[in-house]
Each structure stands twice: as structure tokens, then as C-alpha cells.
Amino acid sequence: MSGPVTIRPVEQADLPGFHAVMMAAGMDPRSSWNRTTLTDLERSLFGADSGGFIAELENAGVVGCVGYRPDGTQTLTLNKLATRPEVRGQGLGARLVQAVESHASRAGYARVLLAVSQFNQDVIPFYIRLGYARSEEPYAHANPASPAPVVFVKNLGTPARAS
Ligand SMILES: CC(C)(COP(=O)(O)OP(=O)(O)OC[C@H]1O[C@@H](n2cnc3c(N)ncnc32)[C@H](O)[C@@H]1OP(=O)(O)O)[C@@H](O)C(=O)NCCC(=O)NCCS
């Protein structure tokens, strides 16, 4: 699969495509990720100050996705990052992370925080390469039924906004 890819904000009509990419991601079955319903996704992506981006490949629909939700006034949390296995290794995952970081900067957040499932730690070098550093702080949106995730933070260097 190749061709021009557009990264754009997610809209209601993209929910099935976003969900399908998540379900095709190949996440460990012990993670709560695979039990995400369309209703969960809609609630998460379209809550107050929340949103996301999709990567859309001409003639192939949604091939990548990422979401974000605030945690207070200084921190934007990044979640639900995935690309279809057929398009991996072409920089799309990094572009989706950068789309969230640009949005966070524009919206005045000081940092982006994300949580890696205990069952998905192989992805950690990907985030470290993008400038994320391990943090011992808890994850505000953690699933109480899952083991505590590993938290990573990137400071954006944007001027702090009023809290
Ligand atoms: C993580 C993910 C979004 C990266 O997407 P991508 O489109 O391949 O991203 P990029 O092309 O920008 O970067 C790929 C790099 O990340 C590395 N990487 C990503 N996930 C990895 C993993 N689980 N194990 C090992 N390496 C991984 C790749 O090896 C590759 O490295 P390279 O550039 O040296 O070859 C994709 O692998 C994915 O959807 N994984 C399953 C869902 C997931 O784990 N999401 C993260 C939740 S915290």
C-alpha cells in the first residue's frame, strides 16, 4: 500500500475507520485496547477539548489514527495511536504523534503525556526516538482493571498558559 497520505482531524464519520485501524493493530489480547467499543471511542474522541487525527491513504481510507484528551490545563494525553500493519515503517506513526504535539502547542499545553501498556513495552524505543522520557507519575485515564501502564512525557517548550 502506497500513495499520498493526508493527516487530518478526526470527524464523526471517521469513527468506523478509526475503530477498524485500532482493531487491526495487533495489540496483545490482555490489553483493554481490543475491547474498545465504538461508543467508548466516540466518548473519548469527542469529549471536551478532546480529539484526534487520522491518516488517510488515497483510495484506501483510514490507515492510521491517534487520539488526545486533556489532563488538567498543562498536559495533553495522547492515546489510541495505531497504523495498519501494511503501512508501517514509513513514518506515519511519527507524523500522527507530531500532529498531536502541534495541536498541543497551538492550544497552549506545556507537554504531551502518554501511557504504554505493560503488554506493549516493545514500542517504547519508538517514543524515546520521538523525544519522550519515562515518568513515574500516574496516568490519569488508566483503566483500573489493567496493570499500571508505563508513562512517558515530552515537554513542548511552549509558554505556559493560565491555569
Ligand atoms: C507504533 C506504531 C503506531 C508505529 O507506526 P509506524 O507507522 O510504523 O511508525 P513509524 O514508521 O513512524 O516508525 C516505525 C519505527 O518504530 C518502531 N516500532 C514501532 N512499534 C514497535 C514495536 N512494537 N516493536 C519494535 N519496534 C517498533 C519500528 O521498528 C520502526 O523503527 P525503524 O524506523 O527503525 O524501522 C505501529 O507500530 C502500531 O500501530 N503498533 C501497534 C499499536 C501500538 O502499539 N500503538 C502504540 C500504543 S502506546
The ligand as an SDF file (V2000), in Angstrom:
LIG
                    3D

 48 50  0  0  0  0  0  0  0  0999 V2000
    3.5710    2.1210   16.9820 C   0  0  0  0  0  0  0  0  0  0  0  0
    3.0820    2.3000   15.5600 C   0  0  0  0  0  0  0  0  0  0  0  0
    1.8920    3.2710   15.5520 C   0  0  0  0  0  0  0  0  0  0  0  0
    4.2110    2.8830   14.7140 C   0  0  0  0  0  0  0  0  0  0  0  0
    3.6660    3.1420   13.4260 O   0  0  0  0  0  0  0  0  0  0  0  0
    4.5910    3.2980   12.1230 P   0  0  0  0  0  0  0  0  0  0  0  0
    3.6680    3.8390   11.0590 O   0  0  0  0  0  0  0  0  0  0  0  0
    5.3080    2.0550   11.8060 O   0  0  0  0  0  0  0  0  0  0  0  0
    5.5690    4.4260   12.6510 O   0  0  0  0  0  0  0  0  0  0  0  0
    6.9390    4.9830   12.0280 P   0  0  0  0  0  0  0  0  0  0  0  0
    7.0740    4.4960   10.6220 O   0  0  0  0  0  0  0  0  0  0  0  0
    6.9460    6.4280   12.2820 O   0  0  0  0  0  0  0  0  0  0  0  0
    8.0580    4.3300   12.9720 O   0  0  0  0  0  0  0  0  0  0  0  0
    8.3300    2.9850   12.9110 C   0  0  0  0  0  0  0  0  0  0  0  0
    9.5070    2.6490   13.8430 C   0  0  0  0  0  0  0  0  0  0  0  0
    9.0050    2.3330   15.1460 O   0  0  0  0  0  0  0  0  0  0  0  0
    9.4500    1.0330   15.5440 C   0  0  0  0  0  0  0  0  0  0  0  0
    8.4160    0.3390   16.3050 N   0  0  0  0  0  0  0  0  0  0  0  0
    7.1400    0.7090   16.4600 C   0  0  0  0  0  0  0  0  0  0  0  0
    6.4930   -0.1920   17.2230 N   0  0  0  0  0  0  0  0  0  0  0  0
    7.3620   -1.1350   17.5350 C   0  0  0  0  0  0  0  0  0  0  0  0
    7.2820   -2.3220   18.2980 C   0  0  0  0  0  0  0  0  0  0  0  0
    6.1630   -2.7220   18.8840 N   0  0  0  0  0  0  0  0  0  0  0  0
    8.3850   -3.0650   18.4090 N   0  0  0  0  0  0  0  0  0  0  0  0
    9.5200   -2.7060   17.8340 C   0  0  0  0  0  0  0  0  0  0  0  0
    9.6660   -1.5860   17.0950 N   0  0  0  0  0  0  0  0  0  0  0  0
    8.5960   -0.8070   16.9630 C   0  0  0  0  0  0  0  0  0  0  0  0
    9.6500    0.3300   14.2090 C   0  0  0  0  0  0  0  0  0  0  0  0
   10.5250   -0.7430   14.3200 O   0  0  0  0  0  0  0  0  0  0  0  0
   10.2030    1.4220   13.3240 C   0  0  0  0  0  0  0  0  0  0  0  0
   11.5890    1.5950   13.5430 O   0  0  0  0  0  0  0  0  0  0  0  0
   12.5920    1.8970   12.3330 P   0  0  0  0  0  0  0  0  0  0  0  0
   12.2090    3.2630   11.8420 O   0  0  0  0  0  0  0  0  0  0  0  0
   13.9310    1.8590   12.9680 O   0  0  0  0  0  0  0  0  0  0  0  0
   12.3590    0.8290   11.3370 O   0  0  0  0  0  0  0  0  0  0  0  0
    2.6440    0.9360   14.9180 C   0  0  0  0  0  0  0  0  0  0  0  0
    3.7360    0.0330   15.0320 O   0  0  0  0  0  0  0  0  0  0  0  0
    1.4180    0.3050   15.5590 C   0  0  0  0  0  0  0  0  0  0  0  0
    0.2940    0.6080   15.1860 O   0  0  0  0  0  0  0  0  0  0  0  0
    1.6140   -0.5830   16.5470 N   0  0  0  0  0  0  0  0  0  0  0  0
    0.5140   -1.2850   17.1990 C   0  0  0  0  0  0  0  0  0  0  0  0
   -0.2760   -0.3350   18.0750 C   0  0  0  0  0  0  0  0  0  0  0  0
    0.6000    0.2790   19.1440 C   0  0  0  0  0  0  0  0  0  0  0  0
    1.4780   -0.3550   19.7200 O   0  0  0  0  0  0  0  0  0  0  0  0
    0.3240    1.5720   19.4560 N   0  0  0  0  0  0  0  0  0  0  0  0
    1.0320    2.2970   20.4870 C   0  0  0  0  0  0  0  0  0  0  0  0
    0.2000    2.3020   21.7240 C   0  0  0  0  0  0  0  0  0  0  0  0
    1.1240    3.0140   23.0990 S   0  0  0  0  0  0  0  0  0  0  0  0
  1  2  1  0
  2  3  1  0
  2  4  1  0
  2 36  1  0
  4  5  1  0
  5  6  1  0
  6  7  2  0
  6  8  1  0
  6  9  1  0
  9 10  1  0
 10 11  2  0
 10 12  1  0
 10 13  1  0
 13 14  1  0
 14 15  1  0
 15 16  1  0
 15 30  1  0
 16 17  1  0
 17 18  1  0
 17 28  1  0
 18 19  1  0
 18 27  1  0
 19 20  2  0
 20 21  1  0
 21 22  1  0
 21 27  2  0
 22 23  1  0
 22 24  2  0
 24 25  1  0
 25 26  2  0
 26 27  1  0
 28 29  1  0
 28 30  1  0
 30 31  1  0
 31 32  1  0
 32 33  2  0
 32 34  1  0
 32 35  1  0
 36 37  1  0
 36 38  1  0
 38 39  2  0
 38 40  1  0
 40 41  1  0
 41 42  1  0
 42 43  1  0
 43 44  2  0
 43 45  1  0
 45 46  1  0
 46 47  1  0
 47 48  1  0
M  END
$$$$
